[in-house]
């Protein structure tokens, strides 16, 4: 398991992947975070805290978007 996935898991998020439309989704605590792989974009459906932001940043690094 990648470091970002572990960080999200510790925060109570569940990970799902949809390879047909290239989305990785983390859902939990009334927050939905989606990574759109084909456009290299992120959708966040709530206010996030610093730990969630750190997990997002780690995921972006792991996917070599930055």
ABEGO torsion letter per residue (X at the ends): XBAAAAAAAAAGBBBBBBAAAGBBBBBEGGBBBBBBAAAGBBBBAEBBBAAAAAAAAAAAAAAGAX
